[in-house]
C-alpha cells in the first residue's frame, strides 16, 4: 500500500515540476503591443492575445485600484491597473504549476501555491519558481465597464 502512495506522490511532483515548460507558447506573442502609447482621454485597454470569450462583462473600472488589481476566479483572469487609467488583463493560471493566482498587492500578482510573483505591468516573472510570464488576455474598456474582448 505504501508503494501506491509513493507512486501517486511521484506523479504529483512530476506534474508540478513539468508544467512550466508545457504552458502554451502561442498566447504570449501578441500581447504587449495593444496597451502602450495611449494618448487619448479614454482608458487604455489590452488588445493583444486572441478573441476567444469576447464580450463577457467582468467589472467596473472603479473596482480596479491604481497600482493593483482583482482576480476573477470563474473567468480565470486577473485585471490590473498598472498606472491610473491603464487597464490590462492576464491569465490567472500560474505558468509554473497551473494553480490560480489569488491576490494583487503592491504591483505584484501573487500565486500562493509556490510563491511565484508576476508584474502587473506586463505579466513578467518577478520571483519564481515560475519562469514564464502570465499570458496577456484581451479586454475592452468602454466608459466605466471592463469586458473580455
C-alpha distance (Angstrom), angle and dihedral (degrees) to the residues before:
residue distance angle dihedral
X1 . . .
X2 3.81 . .
X3 3.80 90.2 .
X4 3.81 90.8 57.4
X5 3.80 90.6 51.8
X6 3.78 91.8 48.9
X7 3.79 91.1 49.3
X8 3.81 90.4 52.7
X9 3.80 90.6 50.4
X10 3.78 90.5 50.3
X11 3.80 90.9 53.7
X12 3.82 91.4 48.6
X13 3.79 92.2 50.4
X14 3.78 92.1 46.8
X15 3.80 90.6 51.8
X16 3.79 91.4 48.7
X17 3.78 95.1 48.9
X18 3.80 97.0 41.9
X19 3.80 101.5 48.5
X20 3.79 95.6 81.2
X21 3.79 91.4 65.1
X22 3.80 94.0 42.5
X23 3.82 99.8 55.9
X24 3.76 115.6 119.0
X25 3.76 115.7 -87.3
X26 3.80 97.3 -166.5
X27 3.80 96.8 75.3
X28 3.80 99.5 57.5
X29 3.79 100.6 62.1
X30 3.81 100.0 70.1
X31 3.79 98.5 44.0
X32 3.77 119.4 93.8
X33 3.79 103.2 41.7
X34 3.79 98.5 76.3
X35 3.78 99.6 56.1
X36 3.78 103.5 52.4
X37 3.75 131.2 86.2
X38 3.79 100.5 23.1
X39 3.79 109.5 164.9
X40 3.81 101.5 164.0
X41 3.78 125.9 95.9
X42 3.81 94.1 -109.5
X43 3.81 116.9 92.1
X44 3.78 114.2 -95.4
X45 3.79 117.8 -113.6
X46 3.74 134.4 -168.1
X47 3.77 112.9 -100.8
X48 3.79 102.3 177.0
X49 3.75 132.9 89.3
X50 3.81 111.0 55.3
X51 3.77 141.2 -65.9
X52 3.81 106.7 -103.2
X53 3.83 107.2 130.0
X54 3.78 99.3 20.9
X55 3.77 122.7 178.7
X56 3.80 100.5 18.4
X57 3.82 108.1 143.8
X58 3.79 113.3 -125.7
X59 3.79 112.2 170.4
X60 3.78 149.2 -49.2
X61 3.80 121.5 -81.0
X62 3.81 89.8 -120.0
X63 3.83 89.1 64.0
X64 3.82 92.8 61.5
X65 3.82 111.3 74.4
X66 3.80 120.7 -143.1
X67 3.80 107.8 -101.3
X68 3.79 90.6 17.7
X69 3.76 142.9 57.3
X70 3.76 149.1 -163.5
X71 3.81 132.8 -106.1
X72 3.81 117.1 -133.6
X73 3.79 102.4 -159.1
X74 3.81 99.5 -172.5
X75 3.83 91.9 50.9
X76 3.83 92.0 40.9
X77 3.79 90.9 -132.0
X78 3.79 135.8 118.2
X79 3.82 118.5 -150.8
X80 3.81 117.9 -156.4
X81 3.79 139.5 -179.7
X82 3.83 105.3 -149.2
X83 3.82 92.0 177.6
X84 3.79 129.9 10.6
X85 3.80 109.8 -72.2
X86 3.83 96.2 8.0
X87 3.80 115.5 107.5
X88 3.78 126.5 -172.5
X89 3.78 135.8 170.5
X90 3.78 133.3 -151.0
X91 3.77 136.2 -177.5
X92 3.80 110.3 -84.2
X93 3.82 89.9 -145.3
X94 3.80 111.9 101.1
X95 3.80 113.0 -124.1
X96 3.80 91.7 -139.4
X97 3.79 105.2 62.2
X98 3.79 105.9 -12.6
X99 3.80 96.7 -103.3
X100 3.80 119.3 145.2
X101 3.78 117.4 -101.7
X102 3.79 109.0 -122.6
X103 3.79 111.8 -168.7
X104 3.79 147.1 23.5
X105 3.80 118.1 -149.6
X106 3.80 135.6 153.7
X107 3.81 94.2 -1.7
X108 3.82 93.7 -50.2
X109 3.81 132.9 109.8
X110 3.82 106.8 -146.0
X111 3.80 130.3 -152.4
X112 3.82 109.9 -162.4
X113 3.82 97.2 -162.1
X114 3.81 96.3 79.1
X115 3.83 101.0 -7.3
X116 3.79 99.7 -103.2
X117 3.81 114.0 164.0
X118 3.80 128.6 -158.7
X119 3.81 133.1 -165.1
X120 3.81 117.2 -108.8
X121 3.81 88.3 -146.3
X122 3.80 98.1 65.0
X123 3.82 109.0 -11.4
X124 3.80 91.9 -106.9
X125 3.79 121.0 152.2
X126 3.80 112.6 -94.7
X127 3.82 93.8 176.2
X128 3.78 132.5 -1.1
X129 2.98 172.8 169.7
X130 3.83 77.7 -179.8
X131 3.80 111.8 84.7
X132 3.81 101.1 -177.3
X133 3.81 126.9 66.5
X134 3.78 123.6 -113.7
X135 3.82 108.3 -94.2
X136 3.79 114.6 -111.6
X137 3.81 117.4 -114.1
X138 3.81 122.5 -150.6
X139 3.79 116.4 -112.8
X140 3.79 134.8 171.8
X141 3.79 124.7 -142.4
X142 3.79 113.3 -156.6
X143 3.79 116.2 171.6
X144 3.79 104.4 -47.3
X145 3.81 95.6 -24.5
X146 3.82 127.8 98.2
X147 3.80 118.1 -160.4
X148 3.79 136.2 169.1
X149 3.80 107.9 -94.9
